[in-house]
């Protein structure tokens, strides 16, 4: 499956994966308001040899099949309290 990936105009590091480009019907309106205007990033083959960096391709594929989209939140910042000196 080739999916379309969009980055958030409001939240740094947040990405939305959907099955077809410009087809946001399955994405809840509240999520789109928080996400901001989706900015097209790329098309990606979830069944290809390349792997996504943050989530396993299979997990993204299953989410798109089940709910119509996958939301990738930005990684949590490393806490300075956990840093060893």
N, CA, C and O atoms as CSV, one atom per row, in Angstrom:
chain,resi,resn,atom,element,x,y,z
A,1,UNK,N,N,0.837,-1.183,0.000
A,1,UNK,CA,C,0.000,0.000,0.000
A,1,UNK,C,C,0.881,1.245,0.000
A,1,UNK,O,O,1.818,1.363,0.790
A,2,UNK,N,N,0.570,2.144,-0.876
A,2,UNK,CA,C,1.253,3.435,-0.901
A,2,UNK,C,C,0.375,4.417,-0.139
A,2,UNK,O,O,-0.807,4.572,-0.445
A,3,UNK,N,N,0.957,5.075,0.849
A,3,UNK,CA,C,0.203,6.046,1.640
A,3,UNK,C,C,0.762,7.445,1.400
A,3,UNK,O,O,1.879,7.622,0.914
A,4,UNK,N,N,-0.050,8.423,1.755
A,4,UNK,CA,C,0.371,9.824,1.664
A,4,UNK,C,C,0.723,10.301,3.070
A,4,UNK,O,O,-0.001,10.026,4.026
A,5,UNK,N,N,1.824,11.006,3.185
A,5,UNK,CA,C,2.283,11.504,4.483
A,5,UNK,C,C,2.227,13.027,4.471
A,5,UNK,O,O,2.717,13.679,3.548
A,6,UNK,N,N,1.618,13.576,5.517
A,6,UNK,CA,C,1.484,15.027,5.667
A,6,UNK,C,C,2.106,15.447,6.988
A,6,UNK,O,O,1.989,14.739,7.988
A,7,UNK,N,N,2.765,16.596,6.995
A,7,UNK,CA,C,3.301,17.143,8.243
A,7,UNK,C,C,2.349,18.221,8.743
A,7,UNK,O,O,1.630,18.853,7.969
A,8,UNK,N,N,2.364,18.410,10.032
A,8,UNK,CA,C,1.486,19.381,10.672
A,8,UNK,C,C,2.019,20.794,10.489
A,8,UNK,O,O,3.226,21.030,10.543
A,9,UNK,N,N,1.103,21.727,10.272
A,9,UNK,CA,C,1.503,23.136,10.187
A,9,UNK,C,C,1.550,23.772,11.575
A,9,UNK,O,O,2.032,24.894,11.729
A,10,UNK,N,N,1.048,23.055,12.590
A,10,UNK,CA,C,0.999,23.602,13.950
A,10,UNK,C,C,1.936,22.907,14.933
A,10,UNK,O,O,2.439,23.540,15.861
A,11,UNK,N,N,2.169,21.627,14.737
A,11,UNK,CA,C,2.938,20.843,15.708
A,11,UNK,C,C,4.204,20.282,15.061
A,11,UNK,O,O,4.130,19.440,14.166
A,12,UNK,N,N,5.339,20.743,15.510
A,12,UNK,CA,C,6.636,20.279,15.005
A,12,UNK,C,C,6.779,18.771,15.228
A,12,UNK,O,O,6.556,18.285,16.337
A,13,UNK,N,N,7.146,18.043,14.194
A,13,UNK,CA,C,7.395,16.611,14.315
A,13,UNK,C,C,6.161,15.736,14.271
A,13,UNK,O,O,6.263,14.524,14.461
A,14,UNK,N,N,4.990,16.319,14.023
A,14,UNK,CA,C,3.754,15.535,13.944
A,14,UNK,C,C,3.416,15.276,12.479
A,14,UNK,O,O,3.432,16.187,11.652
A,15,UNK,N,N,3.108,14.010,12.176
A,15,UNK,CA,C,2.807,13.600,10.807
A,15,UNK,C,C,1.529,12.776,10.767
A,15,UNK,O,O,1.210,12.049,11.708
A,16,UNK,N,N,0.808,12.901,9.665
A,16,UNK,CA,C,-0.434,12.176,9.450
A,16,UNK,C,C,-0.274,11.312,8.203
A,16,UNK,O,O,0.111,11.806,7.143
A,17,UNK,N,N,-0.569,10.029,8.334
A,17,UNK,CA,C,-0.479,9.070,7.237
A,17,UNK,C,C,-1.900,8.689,6.833
A,17,UNK,O,O,-2.695,8.284,7.681
A,18,UNK,N,N,-2.226,8.815,5.556
A,18,UNK,CA,C,-3.541,8.434,5.055
A,18,UNK,C,C,-3.378,7.589,3.793
A,18,UNK,O,O,-2.327,7.596,3.153
A,19,UNK,N,N,-4.441,6.861,3.453
A,19,UNK,CA,C,-4.341,5.931,2.318
A,19,UNK,C,C,-4.226,6.642,0.975
A,19,UNK,O,O,-3.438,6.232,0.123
A,20,UNK,N,N,-4.997,7.690,0.783
A,20,UNK,CA,C,-4.989,8.383,-0.507
A,20,UNK,C,C,-4.752,9.870,-0.305
A,20,UNK,O,O,-5.257,10.476,0.640
A,21,UNK,N,N,-3.985,10.434,-1.200
A,21,UNK,CA,C,-3.644,11.855,-1.138
A,21,UNK,C,C,-4.904,12.720,-1.151
A,21,UNK,O,O,-5.817,12.510,-1.950
A,22,UNK,N,N,-4.928,13.694,-0.249
A,22,UNK,CA,C,-6.025,14.667,-0.128
A,22,UNK,C,C,-7.357,14.049,0.291
A,22,UNK,O,O,-8.402,14.668,0.094
A,23,UNK,N,N,-7.345,12.845,0.862
A,23,UNK,CA,C,-8.574,12.177,1.315
A,23,UNK,C,C,-8.561,12.125,2.842
A,23,UNK,O,O,-8.074,11.163,3.435
A,24,UNK,N,N,-9.099,13.167,3.468
A,24,UNK,CA,C,-9.060,13.292,4.925
A,24,UNK,C,C,-10.387,12.927,5.591
A,24,UNK,O,O,-10.591,13.245,6.762
A,25,UNK,N,N,-11.289,12.266,4.870
A,25,UNK,CA,C,-12.620,11.962,5.393
A,25,UNK,C,C,-12.586,11.151,6.688
A,25,UNK,O,O,-13.421,11.372,7.565
A,26,UNK,N,N,-11.650,10.225,6.831
A,26,UNK,CA,C,-11.580,9.353,8.006
A,26,UNK,C,C,-10.950,10.036,9.216
A,26,UNK,O,O,-11.056,9.530,10.333
A,27,UNK,N,N,-10.302,11.166,9.012
A,27,UNK,CA,C,-9.617,11.863,10.107
A,27,UNK,C,C,-10.631,12.727,10.858
A,27,UNK,O,O,-11.313,13.551,10.249
A,28,UNK,N,N,-10.734,12.543,12.190
A,28,UNK,CA,C,-11.682,13.348,12.962
A,28,UNK,C,C,-11.416,14.850,12.803
A,28,UNK,O,O,-10.267,15.287,12.742
A,29,UNK,N,N,-12.485,15.616,12.738
A,29,UNK,CA,C,-12.385,17.077,12.557
A,29,UNK,C,C,-11.574,17.717,13.678
A,29,UNK,O,O,-10.780,18.625,13.434
A,30,UNK,N,N,-11.774,17.241,14.913
A,30,UNK,CA,C,-11.033,17.803,16.053
A,30,UNK,C,C,-9.527,17.591,15.880
A,30,UNK,O,O,-8.729,18.469,16.209
A,31,UNK,N,N,-9.154,16.439,15.371
A,31,UNK,CA,C,-7.735,16.159,15.133
A,31,UNK,C,C,-7.183,17.077,14.053
A,31,UNK,O,O,-6.075,17.597,14.185
A,32,UNK,N,N,-7.943,17.279,12.995
A,32,UNK,CA,C,-7.485,18.173,11.920
A,32,UNK,C,C,-7.335,19.609,12.413
A,32,UNK,O,O,-6.433,20.322,11.971
A,33,UNK,N,N,-8.212,20.043,13.326
A,33,UNK,CA,C,-8.078,21.404,13.885
A,33,UNK,C,C,-6.778,21.527,14.679
A,33,UNK,O,O,-6.068,22.527,14.568
A,34,UNK,N,N,-6.474,20.510,15.475
A,34,UNK,CA,C,-5.239,20.515,16.263
A,34,UNK,C,C,-4.013,20.382,15.366
A,34,UNK,O,O,-2.983,21.012,15.610
A,35,UNK,N,N,-4.131,19.562,14.333
A,35,UNK,CA,C,-3.032,19.288,13.403
A,35,UNK,C,C,-2.702,20.501,12.546
A,35,UNK,O,O,-1.548,20.714,12.175
A,36,UNK,N,N,-3.725,21.294,12.233
A,36,UNK,CA,C,-3.517,22.440,11.347
A,36,UNK,C,C,-3.634,22.019,9.889
A,36,UNK,O,O,-4.002,20.883,9.589
A,37,UNK,N,N,-3.324,22.929,8.998
A,37,UNK,CA,C,-3.417,22.635,7.562
A,37,UNK,C,C,-2.363,21.590,7.202
A,37,UNK,O,O,-1.167,21.844,7.340
A,38,UNK,N,N,-2.804,20.407,6.738
A,38,UNK,CA,C,-1.839,19.369,6.367
A,38,UNK,C,C,-0.953,19.820,5.204
A,38,UNK,O,O,-1.443,20.313,4.187
A,39,UNK,N,N,0.348,19.644,5.373
A,39,UNK,CA,C,1.312,19.996,4.335
A,39,UNK,C,C,1.880,18.699,3.756
A,39,UNK,O,O,2.549,17.935,4.452
A,40,UNK,N,N,1.600,18.464,2.468
A,40,UNK,CA,C,2.039,17.215,1.846
A,40,UNK,C,C,3.550,17.073,1.951
A,40,UNK,O,O,4.306,17.998,1.656
A,41,UNK,N,N,3.968,15.881,2.383
A,41,UNK,CA,C,5.387,15.602,2.526
A,41,UNK,C,C,5.873,14.623,1.451
A,41,UNK,O,O,6.818,14.915,0.718
A,42,UNK,N,N,5.211,13.448,1.364
A,42,UNK,CA,C,5.642,12.447,0.384
A,42,UNK,C,C,4.646,11.304,0.294
A,42,UNK,O,O,3.742,11.177,1.121
A,43,UNK,N,N,4.829,10.471,-0.728
A,43,UNK,CA,C,4.148,9.188,-0.833
A,43,UNK,C,C,5.140,8.131,-0.362
A,43,UNK,O,O,6.341,8.239,-0.613
A,44,UNK,N,N,4.633,7.106,0.324
A,44,UNK,CA,C,5.524,6.082,0.874
A,44,UNK,C,C,4.886,4.708,0.710
A,44,UNK,O,O,3.706,4.526,1.010
A,45,UNK,N,N,5.668,3.739,0.232
A,45,UNK,CA,C,5.190,2.368,0.061
A,45,UNK,C,C,5.393,1.599,1.364
A,45,UNK,O,O,6.518,1.240,1.711
A,46,UNK,N,N,4.302,1.350,2.079
A,46,UNK,CA,C,4.382,0.650,3.362
A,46,UNK,C,C,4.747,-0.824,3.210
A,46,UNK,O,O,5.181,-1.451,4.176
A,47,UNK,N,N,4.581,-1.379,2.029
A,47,UNK,CA,C,4.928,-2.786,1.796
A,47,UNK,C,C,6.271,-2.931,1.078
A,47,UNK,O,O,6.656,-4.038,0.702
A,48,UNK,N,N,6.968,-1.842,0.892
A,48,UNK,CA,C,8.271,-1.871,0.238
A,48,UNK,C,C,9.381,-2.263,1.195
A,48,UNK,O,O,9.126,-2.634,2.341
A,49,UNK,N,N,10.613,-2.178,0.718
A,49,UNK,CA,C,11.780,-2.562,1.510
A,49,UNK,C,C,12.186,-1.508,2.532
A,49,UNK,O,O,12.758,-1.848,3.567
A,50,UNK,N,N,11.902,-0.238,2.264
A,50,UNK,CA,C,12.281,0.836,3.188
A,50,UNK,C,C,11.378,0.818,4.413
A,50,UNK,O,O,10.177,0.566,4.313
A,51,UNK,N,N,11.973,1.088,5.567
A,51,UNK,CA,C,11.226,1.125,6.819
A,51,UNK,C,C,11.127,2.562,7.321
A,51,UNK,O,O,12.042,3.366,7.140
A,52,UNK,N,N,10.004,2.864,7.952
A,52,UNK,CA,C,9.841,4.167,8.592
A,52,UNK,C,C,10.757,4.230,9.809
A,52,UNK,O,O,11.140,3.193,10.350
A,53,UNK,N,N,11.111,5.435,10.242
A,53,UNK,CA,C,12.033,5.586,11.369
A,53,UNK,C,C,11.341,5.453,12.722
A,53,UNK,O,O,11.900,4.862,13.646
A,54,UNK,N,N,10.137,5.994,12.847
A,54,UNK,CA,C,9.480,6.058,14.152
A,54,UNK,C,C,8.630,4.828,14.458
A,54,UNK,O,O,8.706,4.291,15.563
A,55,UNK,N,N,7.829,4.378,13.510
A,55,UNK,CA,C,6.907,3.263,13.741
A,55,UNK,C,C,7.128,2.172,12.700
A,55,UNK,O,O,7.510,2.457,11.565
A,56,UNK,N,N,6.884,0.919,13.090
A,56,UNK,CA,C,6.996,-0.164,12.106
A,56,UNK,C,C,5.961,0.004,10.990
A,56,UNK,O,O,4.820,0.387,11.247
A,57,UNK,N,N,6.360,-0.279,9.773
A,57,UNK,CA,C,5.456,-0.145,8.624
A,57,UNK,C,C,4.150,-0.900,8.846
A,57,UNK,O,O,3.077,-0.397,8.511
A,58,UNK,N,N,4.237,-2.111,9.412
A,58,UNK,CA,C,3.044,-2.934,9.616
A,58,UNK,C,C,2.058,-2.252,10.568
A,58,UNK,O,O,0.848,-2.319,10.353
A,59,UNK,N,N,2.557,-1.607,11.601
A,59,UNK,CA,C,1.693,-0.903,12.563
A,59,UNK,C,C,0.948,0.244,11.871
A,59,UNK,O,O,-0.246,0.437,12.099
A,60,UNK,N,N,1.643,0.994,11.038
A,60,UNK,CA,C,1.032,2.107,10.300
A,60,UNK,C,C,-0.006,1.568,9.325
A,60,UNK,O,O,-1.100,2.120,9.210
A,61,UNK,N,N,0.331,0.504,8.631
A,61,UNK,CA,C,-0.576,-0.121,7.670
A,61,UNK,C,C,-1.860,-0.586,8.354
A,61,UNK,O,O,-2.954,-0.343,7.845
A,62,UNK,N,N,-1.738,-1.249,9.496
A,62,UNK,CA,C,-2.908,-1.732,10.235
A,62,UNK,C,C,-3.781,-0.575,10.708
A,62,UNK,O,O,-5.007,-0.652,10.631
A,63,UNK,N,N,-3.162,0.495,11.196
A,63,UNK,CA,C,-3.931,1.653,11.663
A,63,UNK,C,C,-4.703,2.291,10.517
A,63,UNK,O,O,-5.859,2.678,10.689
A,64,UNK,N,N,-4.083,2.405,9.362
A,64,UNK,CA,C,-4.761,2.997,8.204
A,64,UNK,C,C,-5.936,2.116,7.778
A,64,UNK,O,O,-7.004,2.626,7.438
A,65,UNK,N,N,-5.742,0.803,7.794
A,65,UNK,CA,C,-6.827,-0.113,7.416
A,65,UNK,C,C,-7.973,-0.062,8.425
A,65,UNK,O,O,-9.140,-0.101,8.036
A,66,UNK,N,N,-7.646,0.026,9.727
A,66,UNK,CA,C,-8.662,-0.014,10.780
A,66,UNK,C,C,-9.381,1.315,10.971
A,66,UNK,O,O,-10.606,1.344,11.090
A,67,UNK,N,N,-8.630,2.417,11.002
A,67,UNK,CA,C,-9.260,3.701,11.322
A,67,UNK,C,C,-9.154,4.740,10.220
A,67,UNK,O,O,-9.721,5.826,10.333
A,68,UNK,N,N,-8.434,4.417,9.157
A,68,UNK,CA,C,-8.348,5.326,8.022
A,68,UNK,C,C,-7.182,6.292,8.058
A,68,UNK,O,O,-6.983,7.058,7.115
A,69,UNK,N,N,-6.404,6.267,9.140
A,69,UNK,CA,C,-5.247,7.160,9.256
A,69,UNK,C,C,-4.321,6.649,10.350
A,69,UNK,O,O,-4.700,5.797,11.154
A,70,UNK,N,N,-3.095,7.184,10.370
A,70,UNK,CA,C,-2.145,6.943,11.453
A,70,UNK,C,C,-1.546,8.290,11.808
A,70,UNK,O,O,-1.108,9.029,10.926
A,71,UNK,N,N,-1.523,8.614,13.089
A,71,UNK,CA,C,-0.945,9.874,13.551
A,71,UNK,C,C,0.387,9.587,14.230
A,71,UNK,O,O,0.456,8.802,15.176
A,72,UNK,N,N,1.433,10.224,13.745
A,72,UNK,CA,C,2.760,10.101,14.350
A,72,UNK,C,C,3.022,11.349,15.169
A,72,UNK,O,O,3.142,12.447,14.624
A,73,UNK,N,N,3.109,11.178,16.477
A,73,UNK,CA,C,3.395,12.298,17.368
A,73,UNK,C,C,4.905,12.500,17.442
A,73,UNK,O,O,5.670,11.563,17.212
A,74,UNK,N,N,5.334,13.714,17.759
A,74,UNK,CA,C,6.777,13.950,17.877
A,74,UNK,C,C,7.349,13.165,19.050
A,74,UNK,O,O,6.659,12.953,20.047
A,75,UNK,N,N,8.601,12.733,18.942
A,75,UNK,CA,C,9.220,12.025,20.065
A,75,UNK,C,C,9.323,12.950,21.272
A,75,UNK,O,O,9.501,14.160,21.134
A,76,UNK,N,N,9.210,12.359,22.450
A,76,UNK,CA,C,9.325,13.154,23.672
A,76,UNK,C,C,10.760,13.647,23.817
A,76,UNK,O,O,11.702,12.914,23.516
A,77,UNK,N,N,10.930,14.888,24.277
A,77,UNK,CA,C,12.297,15.392,24.474
A,77,UNK,C,C,12.973,14.629,25.609
A,77,UNK,O,O,12.335,14.233,26.584
A,78,UNK,N,N,14.256,14.440,25.460
A,78,UNK,CA,C,15.006,13.755,26.505
A,78,UNK,C,C,15.058,14.644,27.740
A,78,UNK,O,O,15.403,15.823,27.659
A,79,UNK,N,N,14.718,14.072,28.863
A,79,UNK,CA,C,14.696,14.832,30.104
A,79,UNK,C,C,16.118,15.061,30.603
A,79,UNK,O,O,16.942,14.147,30.604
A,80,UNK,N,N,16.388,16.273,31.020
A,80,UNK,CA,C,17.704,16.577,31.595
A,80,UNK,C,C,17.896,15.863,32.926
A,80,UNK,O,O,19.026,15.653,33.366
A,81,UNK,N,N,16.787,15.488,33.570
A,81,UNK,CA,C,16.888,14.766,34.835
A,81,UNK,C,C,17.431,13.354,34.634
A,81,UNK,O,O,18.014,12.776,35.552
A,82,UNK,N,N,17.242,12.801,33.442
A,82,UNK,CA,C,17.712,11.447,33.159
A,82,UNK,C,C,19.129,11.426,32.599
A,82,UNK,O,O,19.683,10.352,32.361
A,83,UNK,N,N,19.715,12.583,32.388
A,83,UNK,CA,C,21.046,12.667,31.812
A,83,UNK,C,C,22.097,12.409,32.889
A,83,UNK,O,O,22.056,12.997,33.969
A,84,UNK,N,N,23.030,11.525,32.577
A,84,UNK,CA,C,24.119,11.249,33.513
A,84,UNK,C,C,25.282,12.181,33.210
A,84,UNK,O,O,25.600,12.443,32.050
A,85,UNK,N,N,25.895,12.662,34.243
A,85,UNK,CA,C,27.051,13.555,34.088
A,85,UNK,C,C,28.306,12.875,34.519
A,85,UNK,O,O,29.382,13.471,34.461
